[in-house]
């Protein structure tokens, strides 16, 4: 019995919104994602505050998150929704 289904594992990465580093400790990843950074996250971004007529930019932090996703795929020589052979 040859294998008909050869699912592909995909890693989806994303970053949370940039916020003041001191507030980023509590930041959670979206549902289904795993946080891969610790503590206050990575200080690699800037966030903006609007004060009256001015917009100020400050260094901030964000977290990196990832999610494993299985994409259904048929093995070579099989196709269709049920991965049938010839």
N, C-alpha and C positions, 0 to 999 in steps of 0.2 A: 504494500500500500504506500504509494508515493504521497508526500506531503503536498497539499494543494494550496494551503494558506501560508503565506510568508509575510506576516505583519512587520512593518517597519516601526522601530522605536524612534520617536522624535523628542528632542528636548526643546521646550519653548522657554525662552528667557525673557524677563521683563524687569523694569526698574520702577520702584515706587516714586511718587511725586517728591520733588525737592522741598524739604522743610528745614527749619533751624535744627542743627545737630542735637541740641538738648531735648528737642521734642521727638526726635526720630526713634528713640528707644522703644516707644510704644507702637510704632508703625507696624501694621500687619500686612502681609501679602494678600492679594485677592484670593478668594476661595479656590482651593485646589492647587495653589502654588505653595512651594516650600521656600522659606527664607534661607538664602545661602550666605548672607553676611551677618555679622554679630554686632551687638552693642548699638552704637549710634549709626552704624552703616558706613558707607563710603563718602568722604567729603569731596565729591567730584562735581558739584553742581552749584548753581546760584538760584536763589529765590528772590522774588520782588515784592516790595511793599509800596503801596501807593499812599503818600501822605500829602493831602490837599492837592497841590498842582504838580508835585514831584513824584517820580517813581525811583525808589532806591533799590539797589541790588546788593544782596548779602551772600557770602559763602554759606552753603548748606550741605545737608547730607541726604542720601537716599539709600534704600536697600535694594539688593539684587534678589530676584525670586526666580525659581524655575519650576517647571511642571513636566512630568513625563507623559507622553501621549502616544498611544499605539494607533498607527494608521493601518487599517486593514488593506492588505495587498495580496494578490495571488502570486504563487510561485511561477517561474518560467514555464510556458507551455499551457498555462491555465488562465481562464478569463471569466468574465461575467460575475454576477452577484454571488453565485455559489462556487466560483472558481472551478468550473468544470473543465475537463481536458478535451482533447480532440473527439 
